[in-house]
């Protein structure tokens, strides 16, 4: 029985340590969640909303100079401005930030579309040249082996009868 009595306190102490370990993990996750919630629920100030709207407008203007259709972004920015004038600074800030992200993404896609051909053409040229050099060397070797095998057994046979007849005809014509 003494053996069983010694194992029970050991098992209990392990369980207590595991319980406290899990308690620390849960408490930490709850604290992180609450701090994130506090950060999210903070309302944007009037200057933050104004700066966000101004930045979004500048990015829309830049996209317009690049030749991108920005009418939907302008409509959304007008909505953000109306929220700003109504005093909903948090809503205006959120909408302006989402507009800024969308315009930046559209602008980056348009720029990549202009640069993409100049990137892909040299890559294709290098790949094709590598394929031609690598496989061309193998194909040329194969072609030479086949040609040598085909023409290796050929013999050149001169038709001596035709040459003798020509000499006889020349001799007959000269006499």
Secondary structure, DSSP 8 states (H G I E B T S, - for coil): -HHHHHHHHHHHHHHHHHHHHHHHHHHHHHHHHHHHHHHHH----HHHHHHHHHHHHHHHHHHHHTT---HHHHHHHHHHHHHHHHT-HHHHHHHHHHHHHHHHHHHHHHHHHHHHHHHHHHHHHHHHHHHHHHHHHHHHHHHHHHHHHHHTT------HHHHHHHHHHHHHHH-
